[in-house]
Amino acid sequence: MKPIALTTETFDATLASTDQPVLVDFWAEWCGPCKMMSPVLDQLASEQAGRATIAKVDIDAYPELQERFGIRAIPTLIVFKDGQPVNTITGVKSKGVLEAALTA
């Protein structure tokens, strides 16, 4: 299972459609650290299926979402619960850190 790619059009509807926590990775194709996070997020998406949603936003394609959430550095990962941001993580992190953020 892979993370869901979110767009400006699908972002709010996707968050509103689940009562599970949603981890959103704000990334860009040219970002080396973002590429390092990709396999971790793929693994997390598979392992957390049914318990959490893992999603990605390409900030180059959707700069309005980058601006809306004040993303200044990437990768930035935000955990949303009930559609609200509850935890922000910046930089390359281990799977354990991300798992802990989802269950906090």
C-alpha positions in Angstrom: 0.0 0.0 0.0 1.3 3.5 -0.9 0.6 6.9 0.6 -2.3 8.8 -1.0 -1.4 11.7 -3.2 -3.4 14.8 -2.1 -4.2 17.8 -4.1 -5.8 21.2 -3.2 -9.1 19.8 -4.4 -8.9 16.5 -2.4 -7.1 17.6 0.8 -10.0 18.7 3.0 -12.4 16.0 1.7 -9.9 13.3 2.4 -9.2 14.5 6.0 -13.0 14.9 6.6 -13.8 11.4 5.3 -11.9 9.5 8.1 -11.9 9.3 11.8 -8.4 7.9 11.7 -5.3 10.0 12.2 -3.8 11.2 8.9 -0.1 11.8 8.5 0.6 14.2 5.6 4.1 14.4 4.1 4.8 17.8 2.5 7.6 17.0 -0.1 9.1 17.9 -3.4 10.7 15.9 -6.2 14.0 17.7 -6.0 14.4 17.2 -2.2 17.0 14.6 -1.3 15.8 14.1 2.3 12.2 13.7 1.0 13.4 10.8 -1.2 15.0 9.2 1.9 11.6 9.4 3.7 9.7 7.8 0.8 10.4 4.1 1.6 9.7 4.7 5.3 6.3 6.3 4.4 5.5 3.4 2.0 6.2 0.9 4.8 4.2 2.9 7.3 1.2 3.1 4.8 1.2 -0.7 4.6 1.6 -1.3 8.3 -0.9 1.3 9.4 -3.6 0.4 6.9 -7.0 0.4 8.7 -5.5 2.4 11.6 -4.1 5.5 10.0 -4.0 7.2 6.6 -0.6 8.2 5.1 -0.7 10.9 2.5 1.6 13.2 0.5 1.4 16.7 -0.9 3.9 17.8 -3.6 4.5 21.4 -2.6 5.7 22.3 -6.1 2.4 21.2 -7.6 0.2 22.6 -4.8 2.0 25.6 -3.3 -1.3 26.9 -1.8 -1.3 23.9 0.6 2.4 24.7 1.5 1.4 28.3 2.3 -1.8 27.3 4.1 0.1 25.2 6.6 3.2 27.4 6.8 5.6 24.9 5.4 9.1 26.5 5.5 11.3 23.3 5.2 10.8 19.9 3.7 10.2 17.2 4.5 7.6 18.4 6.9 5.1 15.8 8.2 1.9 16.9 9.9 -0.4 14.6 11.9 -4.1 15.5 11.6 -6.8 14.3 13.9 -10.4 15.2 13.2 -9.2 17.4 10.4 -7.0 19.5 12.7 -3.2 19.5 12.8 -2.0 18.1 16.1 1.7 17.3 15.6 4.3 18.7 13.2 7.6 16.9 12.4 10.3 18.4 10.3 13.2 16.6 8.7 14.1 13.0 8.2 12.8 10.8 11.0 12.7 7.1 11.8 9.6 5.0 11.4 9.4 4.7 15.2 9.1 8.5 15.6 6.3 8.6 13.0 4.5 5.7 14.6 4.7 7.5 18.0 3.3 10.7 16.5 0.4 8.8 15.0 -0.6 7.3 18.3 0.1 10.3 20.5 
